[in-house]
Amino acid sequence: MSRQSIWATKVAALIKSGNSAAAIAQIKVAPTVKDLQDLRKLLTTANLLKLHPNVDSASTDMIAALSAPRLHRSP
């Protein structure tokens, strides 16, 4: 049984307060894919993804970006 991250609850609180621009900025620097998935679970249960389509698209884009394999860069 995994606990939800503190990051997800804080970003969900930003969205609930109406500050979706700050929430999108936080989504763009999300620590892990699991944190983003936890955030989407919180927003889905609160029916906030329908009200904020820009947050929905930003979170799905960042999940895809963080899930993709990294390109190797030589030093």
C-alpha positions as CSV (number, residue, x, y, z in Angstrom):
1,M,0.0,0.0,0.0
2,S,1.7,3.2,-1.1
3,R,1.1,6.6,0.3
4,Q,0.3,9.6,-1.9
5,S,3.1,12.1,-2.1
6,I,3.0,15.5,-0.4
7,W,3.8,17.2,-3.7
8,A,0.6,15.9,-5.3
9,T,-1.6,17.2,-2.5
10,K,0.1,20.6,-2.5
11,V,-0.4,21.0,-6.3
12,A,-4.0,19.8,-6.0
13,A,-4.5,22.5,-3.4
14,L,-3.1,25.1,-5.9
15,I,-5.6,23.9,-8.5
16,K,-8.5,24.0,-6.0
17,S,-7.7,27.5,-5.1
18,G,-7.8,28.6,-8.8
19,N,-4.1,29.1,-9.4
20,S,-3.8,26.8,-12.3
21,A,-0.8,28.8,-13.7
22,A,1.3,28.0,-10.6
23,A,0.1,24.4,-10.7
24,I,1.2,24.0,-14.3
25,A,4.6,25.5,-13.4
26,Q,4.9,22.9,-10.7
27,I,3.8,20.1,-13.0
28,K,6.6,21.0,-15.5
29,V,9.2,20.4,-12.7
30,A,7.5,17.4,-11.2
31,P,9.9,15.1,-9.4
32,T,8.7,11.7,-10.6
33,V,6.1,10.0,-12.8
34,K,4.5,8.5,-9.7
35,D,3.9,12.0,-8.3
36,L,2.2,13.0,-11.5
37,Q,0.0,9.9,-11.4
38,D,-0.9,10.6,-7.8
39,L,-1.9,14.1,-8.8
40,R,-4.1,12.9,-11.6
41,K,-5.8,10.5,-9.2
42,L,-6.5,13.3,-6.8
43,L,-7.8,15.5,-9.5
44,T,-9.9,12.8,-11.0
45,T,-11.6,12.0,-7.7
46,A,-12.3,15.7,-7.2
47,N,-13.6,16.1,-10.8
48,L,-11.1,18.9,-11.3
49,L,-9.6,17.6,-14.6
50,K,-12.8,18.4,-16.4
51,L,-12.7,22.0,-15.1
52,H,-9.1,22.6,-15.9
53,P,-8.3,21.1,-19.3
54,N,-4.9,22.9,-19.5
55,V,-3.8,21.1,-16.3
56,D,-5.0,17.8,-17.8
57,S,-2.9,18.3,-20.9
58,A,0.1,19.5,-19.0
59,S,0.1,16.5,-16.7
60,T,-0.3,14.0,-19.5
61,D,2.5,15.6,-21.5
62,M,4.8,15.5,-18.5
63,I,4.0,11.9,-17.8
64,A,4.9,11.1,-21.4
65,A,8.1,13.1,-21.2
66,L,9.3,11.6,-17.9
67,S,8.4,8.1,-19.0
68,A,10.4,8.3,-22.2
69,P,13.9,7.0,-22.3
70,R,16.6,9.6,-22.0
71,L,19.0,10.2,-24.9
72,H,22.6,9.6,-24.0
73,R,24.7,12.8,-23.9
74,S,28.4,12.4,-23.9
75,P,30.3,14.6,-21.4
